[in-house]
Amino acid sequence: MKIAIHQKDSGFSPKWIDYCKKKHIEYKIVNCYSNDIIDNLEDCDALMWHFSQASSKDILFAKQLLFSLETAGKVVFPDFQTAWHFDDKVGQKYLLESVGAPLVPSYVFYDRQDALRWVGKTDFPKVFKLRGGAGSANVRIVKNRADARKLVSKAFGRGFSQYDKWGSLKERWYKYRKGRSGLWDVIKGVLRFGRTTELARVAGRERGYIYFQEFIPDNDFDIRVVVIDGKAFAIKRMVREGDFRASGSGSILYEKKHFDDETIRLAFEVAGKIKSRCMAVDFVYSEDGSPRVVEVSYGFVKEAYYDCAGYWTTDMTWHEGPFDAPGWMVENVVKEIEGRK
């Protein structure tokens, strides 16, 4: 058995490599960007690649490479069921509605007049989102019909850049004030007004659709539950000051008391219906206290979960203490390989 791993300095791959070394699992470092990557994988049973929605290279071909290998019989992580909808909120809307998950009511339109008719009769506020973006990027509150009509006009006109210059600068300033980045990071945000990112240039402008979600009031936090191979762990992310978004706030609570059983069970249920090997589910809560899914993702910043107090298994047993989530991903791949032999 041999597992190929695309190595990066960040993401899951350093932990995957450490786990393979510790457990004496044979692995091979590969470069998924190389032209002969298929030939390089000939002696491997699996490929693991933590590709990123923020990489201009990855968005061009990561899914196509992984799903091609999966079609050819290789074990891959993430696989099709786990990743086809990654960084695609519109795709997630259809997926979550199809499996009966309690999605926050979401609306997508592909025609300007249809969108304007809906704007004319719906109530506000609503939440506007582009289909891609992480850490609250490309997400804003829409307070009234006039603002919604402007967004519709832009969506079916010039479109939206994948890089929000003002939003990015505000995010950099927020992190600087919280002591999570330096002044140079803020300066780089200012310089970005003169030149956009490589990702935005490669991805092009988002146009031809518009996507809204209901605004669920009185949520001063969200809950993220990550489910991997029958195990789940969670964090509580507090909303930023003067904002409605929790993702990327950096204000996180970890103790078990912050998480109710219904939310954890629901995360297991959604992951099972989607058949995802690794799924982070973001929840907010309706006025009656019931959890609602905002969106899902296979990727997450692993460092934000190191302080989790423990994890649950599918029988809702709580296991106190530290754990190795990237190691669970490797074990899942190993089990898949062994199950095919």
Beta strands, then each sheet from edge to edge (+ up, - down):
strand 1: 3-6
strand 2: 27-30
strand 3: 46-48
strand 4: 75-77
strand 5: 106-109
strand 6: 126-129
strand 7: 139-142
strand 8: 210-214
strand 9: 221-228
strand 10: 231-238
strand 11: 252-253
strand 12: 278-285
strand 13: 291-297
strand 14: 310-313
strand 15: 318-320
sheet 1: 2+ 1+ 3+ 4+
sheet 2: 5+ 8- 6+ 7-
sheet 3: 11+ 10- 9+ 12- 13+
sheet 4: 11+ 10- 14+ 15-
end
